[in-house]
Structure formats: structure tokens, C-alpha cells
């Protein structure tokens, strides 16, 4: 028997266009806010910002600018992975890269209250920011209207390897970012900057939480 409470999976059938755009923008703001919290907590930043944070420490550029450049690199990676499947309209991610970079710098100013010398409190902020980041990622991807480059590269790899679900692929990509960030930090500054135990925690649990939000969402619409 079919579930009478079952609702369509297609976001275009479930949400109005303005609602879908609102979800996208709310999602990327939550993500930037989570990044701001982790930077100030001092136990290592979130996985998606680990490379930009190392780049910022090494170059003196703002986190916003290094985030923009890093997103540009991820767009290039999508072109390489998708090849003919990469559509010209996907280049709108360049616009979102600029917006996301601006939001990262803004969020750093909005989250100065997260600065602490207390290790226990810092861990609380790491956990809070990890949950916030996973919520932001899920909300940003859910409307299926557009995405920023961090999720764009994950989506591209899922298309290339369809047997791997989004949350699992995100964990793989996150660990790759963290590993490269750690190596670059050692090479350029002789130690770990921006990559610490909080980053490892985020690498394990952001993808995990994204999968849990997806399961809850599917259950809520009868799937």
C-alpha cells in the first residue's frame, strides 16, 4: 500500500521558487556563521574552511578573499570531473563564491564572542559549529536550485560515482581538504595552523549529521 502522507521528493513540487532561494541563502549564511565560531574557538576550523584559513595565515589575505579563491579552484575541479556534463549556468557559483567570502568575513566580526581560553568551552563551540555547518549544508543543498562550490564538487563527484551517497562523499572530500591543509601548513609555517582536533571532529561528523538531517527530512515527508 502506498503511504497517503507521502509527499513528492522534488523540491520544485514542494516549495515555491522564493522559498527555495531563501533556503539557499539561509544555508550559506549558517555555514559562514559556523566558520566564524570555529575560527574564534581556536581548536581548528571547519573542514571546508581549513585550506582558506591556512592560506590566510600564510599570506595575510582576509579569510573572505582566500575563500573566494579556494571556491574558484573547486569550480575548476568540477569542470575537470564533469567535463561535458558541466553546464555554463553552473558558473553562477562564481557569484556565490564572492557572496560566501563576504559572509565569512562578516561572520568573523559577528562571532567574536566565541573567543575563549577555556578548552572545555572551546569544545562546546566546536560541537555547536559542526552541527550548524551540517544544518547549513543540508538547507543549502535541499532546494536543489543552485549550490556553492564546496557542495558543487561533492555533487559532481556523486554524479561520477553514483553509488556513493552525498553525506559519505562529503566526508571523503572533507578529509581530503583537511589533509592538504595540514601538509600546506607544515610546509609554509612549520606547524599546524587552523587544523587541530576540532577540525578532525568536524571531518568525522559534518557528513554524519548531514545524513541524519536527510533521514529525518525523508521520514517527515513519508519516504
Secondary structure, DSSP 8 states (H G I E B T S, - for coil): ---TT---S-HHHHS-HHHHHHHHHHHHHHHHHHHHHHHHHTS---HHHHHHHHHHHHH---HHHHHHHHHHHHHHHHHHHHGGG--GGGGGHHHHHHHHHHHHHHHHHHTGGG--S-HHHHHHHHHHHHHHHHHHHHHHHHT-S---HHHHHHHHHHHHSTTS-HHHHHHHHHHHHHHHHHHHHHHHHSS-SS-SHHHHHHHHHHHHHHHHHHHHHHHHTT-
